[in-house]
Amino acid sequence: MNKKIDRGQATREHLVAVATGLFTEHGYDDTSVEAVLRAADVSGT
């Protein structure tokens, strides 16, 4: 499979895992996209 696709899939899975943890810790309404990106060490651009 294409390395770019593999890397994108890995990033998505990491973001979901980080977001799930933050939702559990802080609640869905109190978790921003920016907080997820920061915690996952991922750029929003």
N, C-alpha and C positions, 0 to 999 in steps of 0.2 A: 504494500500500500504506500501511497505517497507520504513522505516524511512530514510535509506541511499539514496534511489532513490528520496524521497521527498526533502531531503536536497540538493541533487545535482541539482534537477530541480529549487529549489529556488535560488541557487547560480547562475545558468545559467541566470535566469530571471533578477537577480540583476546585473550581468555583462552586459547584453544587455542594461538595463536601464542606467547604468553608462556610457557605451560606447556611447550610443546615445547622451547623454548630452554633453560628451566631443567632439564628432564629430560636434555637433551643435556649440559649443563654439570655438573650435580650428580648425575645418575642419578635414576631413578624413586623408589627407596626413600628417598632423601635430600631429596626435594622435597615440602614440605608445601603444603596448600591455602592456608594463611596466607601462605606465601612467594609463591605465584602471585598471590594477591590484592594483596599489597604491591607486587610487581614490576609488576603491571598497573595499579596505582593505582585499584583497584576496591574498594568497600566490600563486606563480607561480609553485610550486612544488607539 
